[in-house]
Amino acid sequence: MRGLGQTACSGRFEVQYVARCSVSVRPRSGEQVPSLTVQVARASNPGGTTAMWVRDRLDGLWRDEDFQAWYPRDGRPGLSPAQLATVSVLQFLYNLSDRQAAEAVRCRIDFKYALALPLDDPGFHHSVLSDFRDRLAEGSRADLLLDLALERLREAGLIKERGRQRTDSTHILAAVRDLTRLELVTEAMRAALEELARTAPQELTALVTEEWGKRYGRPVRLGKNPTHPKTRINNTGADAHLLLTHLHQRQPAFRTGPQVQALREVFAQNYLIDERGRIRWRTPEDGGLPPSATAVVSPYDPQARYSRRGYATRWTGYLTHITETCDDDGINVVTDVATTEATVSDARALPGIHRRLTRRRLLPAEHLIGSGYTTLVHQEHAAREHQVDLVGPARANPTRQHRDQEGFGRDDFLIDFEQRQVTCPQGQTSRAWYGPYPTSSPQAAPLIVVKFAKSQCGPCPARTRCTSSRAASRSVGFPSKNLLDLQRRTRAEQDDPDRRQIYAVRSGIEGTINEFAHGHQMRRCRYRGLGKTHVQHVLTAIAVNVGRLCDQLPPNEPRPPRPPTAFQAHLDQQGIPRPRSWRFVGG
C-alpha cells in the first residue's frame, strides 16, 4: 500500500491521488503474508482474531482482478481495491470511523495480517475510504461486492443452495433533520446559495443583498411556531423564484447542481404560480401537496422519504430488506440486502431479491416471508420461474361477509371457468363475465368480475345475506383459475401444524435485524443518498457474515453450557434445587 506522502501525483493527500488522477489497477499475483507479520501476529494473538480468520480461512475475500472493470486500463497504479474493500468490511465489523480504520491499518497487527502487509507499511490517508465508497455506490457495484464475498463463502463450503431462507424489512433513519415546510424551503434556498458560492461566486454578486444575508446566512432553526410565518413564506418563495429564474435565463451551466435541483423540486412542491403570475403557498385545498412517495423532505438527501407503519412507527429515510439462511444444520448467512425508498412496499422488493439470489446461485427451496411480501402473483412466479416455495400468511379476505362471518362469501359461489359462469348459493347463474382486468398495482393479480342481474337478486329472499348494494345485484371478483387454486391451497395450508412449525422459524429474522440495528448501528444512516446507504448496508451484511462464521464452533463440538449466575452457584453449593430451563413453571 502506498503511504501518506508517497503519492504519484501532485497534491497533499491520497484522496487527491485517487480522485483527481487517472488510477488503474495492477493485479498482484501470488500475494502472501510477510513472514515477519505472520510471526508477530501469531505471537501476539495465539487464538487469532476475526481479521486474521478472513486471511486464514478465506485467503482474503477478494482479488484485485475482481475490480479491474471499475478502473481505467491506463493510469498510474493506485491502492489495492481488494485491500480497501477488506478494510471497509473490518471497519463496519468493529464499528470504526474512517480515521479509526486508517489508524488500525497503520497500528493493528491483525489488520496488517489480514491485508498481507509488512509491519512497517505506513497505510493510507483516511479519505481514501470515502472515495472507495463513492466508487462502490455507482450502479450495482455494491451488490457485485456482496456477490464476490458470497462466492468465496461458497468455495469454502460455508453456504449452500436450495436450503431454507427468510426475509424481513426494517426502517432506516436518514442522516437529516426533521424540518417543517417553511424550514424545508428556507434550508433548500440556503443550500443552493452555498453550492453557488463554492462553484460560481461571481453569479451571486448581483443577487445577494443584506436581507438575503439575514435570512440564509446561517442554518435555519424556526420551529413549529415561527414569528411572522406568512411574511417568511412569501419572502422565501420570491427569493427562490428569483434565483431559479436567474440561473435559467443567464447561467444554464449551473442549473444541474444537486442543491439547485433540490431547490427546484422543493419550490415546485410547496409553491404554485397562479394565472396572474403570483407565487402562492400550496395547501391541501389549493393546489394540493405531493404524496409521500415523491415529497422531498430534505435538500441534503432528496431521496429520503417520510413513511409510517401501523400507528407507532413513523420515520424519514429508507427501508432495507434482509435475507438470510435459516437451515437447522448450519450458521445463518446473510445472502441479500436490498435498500429502497421508505414508501416502497415489501411486495415490490421480492422479485429483485430472487433475481439476485439466482445470479448468486443461492436460491432457497423454501422462502419464509411476511404478509407484506405475500401476493398470488409472486407465489406463482416464484414457483414457476425459480422453483421456490413461498411460505407465508395469505392475505386476508377483505369482504364484509368474511369479516362479519355471516352471509355468502366468494367461496360459496360455484365457478365454472370453462363455461364462464358462476352459480350463486340460491342456484342463480351469472349473466355477465368480464375480464380479467389488470389492477393498478403490478403485484396484484388481474381480476375477473361476474355480475348477476337485478331481476335475479331483487326478489331473492337471501339478498340481504348476499349484498348490501343499493343496485340490488351482486358482483363477484376472483383471479384466474390457477391463481384461485393457489390462493385456496395457501389458505388451507395455514392451518396445517407442520406448515406452522416451518413458518415459526421465520421469527428468528427479528434477532438478525436487532443485530444489524443495535450491534452495527444500521438503523441510522452514516451517509446521505440511496446509493451510499445501500453501500453501508452491504458492508454491514458482509461484516455480520464474517463475524458469525468466525465465531462458529468446530464440527460436532457441542456448545458449552451457560455459566451459572452468582445466586445459581449459591443454590448449587447449598444443595437447593433450581429450575434448569426457563420453561419451568413454579407453584
ZAMARGU-4260 file (C-alpha; in steps of 0.2 Angstrom, whole numbers, plus 5000, padded with zeros to 4 digits):
<rodrens>
0) 5000/5000/5000 | 5006/5017/4996 | 5009/5028/5012 | 5004/5045/5015 | 5015/5057/5006
5) 5020/5044/4993 | 5008/5049/4980 | 5012/5048/4962 | 5003/5064/4958 | 5004/5082/4964
10) 4994/5085/4980 | 4994/5084/4999 | 4984/5068/5002 | 4979/5051/4995 | 4962/5057/4991
15) 4969/5069/4978 | 4979/5054/4971 | 4963/5043/4969 | 4950/5056/4964 | 4960/5068/4953
20) 4972/5056/4944 | 4968/5043/4932 | 4970/5027/4943 | 4972/5009/4936 | 4973/4993/4945
25) 4989/4982/4944 | 4984/4965/4950 | 4996/4957/4962 | 4998/4938/4959 | 5003/4926/4972
30) 5001/4938/4987 | 5007/4931/5003 | 5008/4937/5021 | 5026/4943/5025 | 5034/4930/5037
35) 5038/4943/5050 | 5020/4949/5050 | 5015/4931/5052 | 5027/4928/5067 | 5022/4944/5076
40) 5003/4941/5073 | 5004/4923/5079 | 5014/4928/5094 | 5003/4942/5100 | 4986/4933/5095
45) 4988/4915/5098 | 4970/4912/5097 | 4968/4923/5082 | 4956/4937/5078 | 4942/4939/5066
50) 4953/4949/5054 | 4966/4935/5054 | 4952/4922/5051 | 4947/4931/5035 | 4965/4928/5029
55) 4967/4910/5036 | 4950/4903/5031 | 4945/4913/5015 | 4963/4918/5009 | 4955/4936/5008
60) 4938/4940/5002 | 4943/4947/4986 | 4956/4948/4972 | 4962/4964/4963 | 4956/4956/4947
65) 4938/4956/4953 | 4939/4976/4952 | 4948/4978/4936 | 4932/4983/4927 | 4929/4998/4939
70) 4945/5007/4934 | 4953/5013/4918 | 4966/5002/4910 | 4979/5016/4908 | 4984/5027/4923
75) 4995/5027/4937 | 4995/5012/4949 | 4983/5015/4963 | 4979/5007/4980 | 4974/4989/4980
80) 4954/4989/4979 | 4954/4972/4987 | 4963/4979/5002 | 4952/4994/5003 | 4936/4983/5002
85) 4943/4972/5016 | 4947/4987/5027 | 4929/4993/5023 | 4922/4977/5030 | 4933/4977/5045
90) 4928/4995/5048 | 4910/4990/5049 | 4913/4974/5059 | 4922/4984/5073 | 4911/5000/5071
95) 4926/5011/5066 | 4926/5028/5058 | 4937/5032/5043 | 4950/5039/5054 | 4950/5025/5066
100) 4950/5012/5052 | 4965/5020/5044 | 4974/5021/5061 | 4970/5002/5063 | 4979/4998/5047
105) 4994/5008/5052 | 4994/5001/5070 | 4985/4984/5072 | 4995/4969/5068 | 4980/4958/5064
110) 4974/4971/5051 | 4991/4970/5043 | 4990/4951/5043 | 4973/4951/5035 | 4979/4963/5022
115) 4996/4954/5019 | 5006/4970/5023 | 5023/4971/5031 | 5024/4978/5048 | 5032/4994/5043
120) 5019/4999/5030 | 5013/5016/5034 | 4995/5013/5027 | 4985/5027/5019 | 4975/5043/5022
125) 4958/5040/5029 | 4949/5050/5015 | 4953/5035/5003 | 4940/5025/5011 | 4927/5038/5007
130) 4932/5039/4988 | 4931/5020/4988 | 4913/5020/4994 | 4909/5033/4981 | 4915/5021/4968
135) 4905/5007/4976 | 4889/5017/4976 | 4890/5018/4956 | 4877/5007/4948 | 4876/4990/4956
140) 4894/4988/4962 | 4889/4986/4980 | 4878/4971/4975 | 4893/4964/4965 | 4904/4966/4980
145) 4892/4955/4990 | 4891/4943/4976 | 4910/4941/4977 | 4910/4938/4996 | 4896/4925/4995
150) 4906/4916/4981 | 4921/4915/4992 | 4910/4908/5006 | 4903/4895/4993 | 4920/4890/4989
155) 4924/4887/5007 | 4909/4876/5009 | 4901/4888/5022 | 4885/4891/5012 | 4874/4880/5000
160) 4860/4882/4988 | 4842/4876/4989 | 4840/4877/5008 | 4828/4887/5018 | 4829/4906/5019
165) 4819/4920/5027 | 4817/4939/5024 | 4810/4954/5033 | 4812/4973/5032 | 4815/4987/5044
170) 4816/5006/5043 | 4831/5016/5042 | 4833/5034/5048 | 4841/5046/5036 | 4855/5057/5042
175) 4844/5073/5041 | 4834/5084/5052 | 4815/5084/5053 | 4810/5100/5045 | 4794/5110/5044
180) 4788/5115/5027 | 4794/5133/5030 | 4811/5126/5036 | 4812/5115/5021 | 4811/5129/5008
185) 4822/5141/5018 | 4836/5127/5020 | 4834/5122/5002 | 4837/5141/4997 | 4852/5142/5009
190) 4859/5125/5002 | 4858/5131/4984 | 4867/5148/4989 | 4881/5138/4997 | 4883/5127/4982
195) 4884/5143/4970 | 4896/5151/4982 | 4908/5137/4980 | 4906/5135/4961 | 4901/5152/4954
200) 4903/5166/4967 | 4903/5179/4954 | 4885/5175/4949 | 4879/5179/4967 | 4886/5197/4967
205) 4871/5205/4958 | 4858/5194/4968 | 4863/5193/4986 | 4858/5208/4997 | 4858/5212/5016
210) 4841/5204/5018 | 4847/5188/5010 | 4862/5188/5022 | 4850/5189/5037 | 4838/5175/5030
215) 4851/5162/5024 | 4867/5167/5032 | 4866/5153/5045 | 4857/5136/5046 | 4838/5138/5049
220) 4830/5135/5066 | 4812/5141/5065 | 4802/5128/5075 | 4784/5125/5073 | 4778/5142/5078
225) 4790/5155/5070 | 4786/5173/5070 | 4778/5181/5055 | 4776/5165/5046 | 4766/5172/5031
230) 4780/5185/5028 | 4793/5172/5029 | 4784/5161/5017 | 4781/5175/5004 | 4799/5181/5005
235) 4807/5164/5004 | 4796/5160/4989 | 4800/5176/4980 | 4819/5174/4983 | 4819/5156/4977
240) 4809/5160/4961 | 4821/5175/4958 | 4837/5164/4960 | 4830/5149/4949 | 4824/5162/4935
245) 4841/5170/4935 | 4850/5153/4933 | 4838/5148/4920 | 4840/5163/4909 | 4858/5168/4912
250) 4868/5153/4918 | 4861/5136/4912 | 4878/5128/4916 | 4874/5130/4935 | 4856/5123/4934
255) 4862/5105/4936 | 4870/5106/4953 | 4862/5094/4966 | 4857/5108/4978 | 4850/5119/4964
260) 4840/5104/4958 | 4834/5101/4976 | 4828/5119/4977 | 4819/5117/4961 | 4809/5102/4967
265) 4806/5109/4984 | 4799/5125/4976 | 4788/5116/4964 | 4781/5105/4978 | 4777/5119/4990
270) 4773/5134/4979 | 4762/5137/4964 | 4761/5151/4952 | 4743/5156/4948 | 4736/5164/4932
275) 4741/5181/4937 | 4759/5176/4940 | 4758/5177/4959 | 4768/5165/4970 | 4756/5156/4982
280) 4759/5144/4996 | 4752/5126/4992 | 4738/5120/5004 | 4728/5104/5003 | 4713/5113/4997
285) 4723/5125/4985 | 4735/5116/4973 | 4737/5101/4983 | 4753/5094/4991 | 4763/5080/4984
290) 4761/5062/4991 | 4775/5055/5002 | 4782/5044/4988 | 4788/5060/4979 | 4789/5073/4993
295) 4806/5079/4996 | 4810/5081/5015 | 4827/5087/5015 | 4838/5097/5002 | 4853/5087/5008
300) 4845/5070/5004 | 4832/5072/4991 | 4829/5053/4990 | 4824/5051/5008 | 4805/5049/5011
305) 4793/5050/5025 | 4783/5035/5029 | 4774/5026/5043 | 4769/5008/5048 | 4755/5005/5059
310) 4751/5018/5072 | 4768/5019/5081 | 4782/5018/5068 | 4785/5035/5058 | 4801/5039/5051
315) 4811/5049/5037 | 4823/5039/5027 | 4824/5022/5019 | 4819/5004/5020 | 4830/4989/5020
320) 4826/4970/5017 | 4837/4957/5024 | 4838/4939/5018 | 4847/4925/5027 | 4849/4906/5028
325) 4840/4898/5042 | 4844/4879/5040 | 4845/4868/5056 | 4862/4862/5052 | 4872/4877/5049
330) 4877/4895/5053 | 4864/4908/5047 | 4872/4918/5032 | 4865/4934/5025 | 4863/4931/5007
335) 4855/4948/5001 | 4852/4966/5007 | 4840/4977/4997 | 4838/4996/5001 | 4823/5005/4994
340) 4814/5021/4997 | 4804/5021/5013 | 4787/5022/5003 | 4791/5006/4993 | 4780/4991/4998
345) 4788/4975/5003 | 4780/4966/4989 | 4789/4976/4976 | 4806/4971/4983 | 4803/4952/4982
350) 4806/4949/4963 | 4823/4959/4964 | 4828/4948/4979 | 4825/4932/4969 | 4834/4939/4954
355) 4850/4942/4964 | 4849/4925/4973 | 4848/4917/4956 | 4863/4926/4950 | 4872/4921/4966
360) 4866/4903/4964 | 4859/4904/4981 | 4840/4902/4978 | 4831/4893/4993 | 4819/4879/4991
365) 4808/4887/5005 | 4807/4906/5007 | 4799/4911/5023 | 4791/4929/5021 | 4779/4940/5030
370) 4762/4945/5024 | 4769/4961/5016 | 4778/4951/5003 | 4764/4938/5000 | 4755/4940/4984
375) 4747/4927/4972 | 4757/4934/4958 | 4774/4932/4967 | 4769/4915/4973 | 4765/4909/4956
380) 4780/4917/4948 | 4792/4911/4961 | 4786/4893/4959 | 4786/4893/4940 | 4802/4903/4937
385) 4813/4899/4952 | 4805/4883/4959 | 4804/4892/4976 | 4790/4889/4988 | 4785/4905/4997
390) 4779/4901/5014 | 4769/4915/5022 | 4752/4920/5028 | 4740/4923/5014 | 4732/4940/5013
395) 4715/4941/5022 | 4699/4942/5013 | 4693/4960/5014 | 4674/4957/5010 | 4661/4961/5023
400) 4654/4943/5023 | 4671/4936/5028 | 4674/4950/5041 | 4657/4948/5049 | 4657/4929/5047
405) 4640/4929/5040 | 4632/4929/5023 | 4638/4922/5007 | 4656/4925/5003 | 4665/4921/4986
410) 4669/4903/4991 | 4651/4900/4992 | 4649/4903/4974 | 4652/4889/4961 | 4664/4895/4947
415) 4664/4886/4930 | 4679/4893/4921 | 4675/4883/4905 | 4658/4889/4904 | 4662/4906/4910
420) 4648/4906/4923 | 4646/4907/4941 | 4632/4899/4951 | 4626/4908/4967 | 4621/4898/4983
425) 4602/4900/4978 | 4605/4892/4961 | 4605/4908/4950 | 4618/4909/4936 | 4628/4924/4932
430) 4623/4934/4917 | 4639/4943/4913 | 4658/4938/4913 | 4671/4952/4912 | 4690/4952/4912
435) 4702/4948/4918 | 4706/4966/4921 | 4723/4972/4926 | 4724/4980/4943 | 4733/4997/4947
440) 4747/4988/4956 | 4758/4976/4947 | 4759/4965/4962 | 4740/4962/4962 | 4733/4948/4952
445) 4721/4953/4937 | 4703/4951/4942 | 4688/4943/4933 | 4672/4951/4938 | 4655/4942/4935
450) 4638/4951/4938 | 4620/4945/4942 | 4605/4954/4935 | 4593/4964/4946 | 4579/4953/4941
455) 4589/4938/4949 | 4594/4947/4965 | 4579/4959/4968 | 4566/4946/4973 | 4579/4934/4981
460) 4574/4930/4999 | 4593/4929/5004 | 4598/4946/4996 | 4602/4954/5012 | 4614/4940/5016
465) 4622/4942/4999 | 4624/4960/4996 | 4620/4977/5003 | 4622/4986/4987 | 4608/4998/4983
470) 4608/4992/4965 | 4601/4976/4972 | 4613/4965/4962 | 4628/4955/4967 | 4646/4956/4958
475) 4659/4943/4962 | 4678/4946/4958 | 4691/4932/4958 | 4708/4929/4950 | 4711/4917/4936
480) 4709/4898/4939 | 4727/4894/4943 | 4729/4909/4955 | 4712/4905/4963 | 4718/4887/4966
485) 4734/4893/4973 | 4725/4905/4985 | 4714/4892/4991 | 4728/4880/4994 | 4738/4893/5003
490) 4724/4897/5015 | 4721/4879/5019 | 4739/4876/5022 | 4740/4890/5035 | 4730/4878/5047
495) 4742/4864/5045 | 4753/4861/5060 | 4768/4855/5050 | 4767/4871/5040 | 4765/4882/5055
500) 4781/4874/5063 | 4791/4878/5047 | 4785/4896/5047 | 4789/4898/5065 | 4807/4898/5060
505) 4805/4915/5052 | 4804/4924/5069 | 4822/4922/5070 | 4825/4936/5057 | 4820/4948/5071
510) 4836/4944/5080 | 4846/4947/5064 | 4838/4964/5062 | 4841/4968/5080 | 4860/4963/5077
515) 4861/4974/5062 | 4852/4989/5071 | 4860/4988/5088 | 4876/4979/5085 | 4881/4988/5070
520) 4871/5004/5071 | 4862/5001/5054 | 4846/5009/5060 | 4854/5027/5057 | 4862/5031/5040
525) 4880/5035/5041 | 4879/5043/5023 | 4866/5053/5013 | 4858/5046/4997 | 4851/5029/4992
530) 4867/5023/4984 | 4878/5026/4999 | 4865/5020/5011 | 4865/5004/5001 | 4884/5003/5002
535) 4883/5004/5021 | 4870/4990/5022 | 4880/4979/5010 | 4896/4981/5020 | 4887/4978/5036
540) 4880/4962/5029 | 4897/4956/5024 | 4904/4961/5041 | 4890/4951/5050 | 4893/4936/5040
545) 4912/4937/5044 | 4908/4939/5062 | 4896/4924/5063 | 4907/4912/5053 | 4922/4917/5063
550) 4913/4913/5079 | 4906/4896/5074 | 4911/4880/5083 | 4921/4866/5076 | 4910/4852/5068
555) 4902/4840/5080 | 4908/4850/5095 | 4893/4854/5107 | 4890/4872/5113 | 4897/4875/5130
560) 4883/4877/5144 | 4880/4895/5150 | 4889/4898/5166 | 4878/4899/5182 | 4875/4916/5190
565) 4881/4920/5207 | 4864/4916/5215 | 4863/4900/5205 | 4880/4895/5211 | 4875/4898/5229
570) 4860/4887/5227 | 4870/4873/5219 | 4883/4874/5234 | 4869/4873/5247 | 4861/4858/5238
575) 4845/4868/5234 | 4836/4863/5218 | 4833/4876/5205 | 4825/4875/5188 | 4836/4871/5173
580) 4825/4879/5160 | 4815/4895/5158 | 4800/4884/5153 | 4799/4878/5171 | 4783/4884/5180
585) 4784/4886/5198 | 4770/4883/5210
</rodrens>
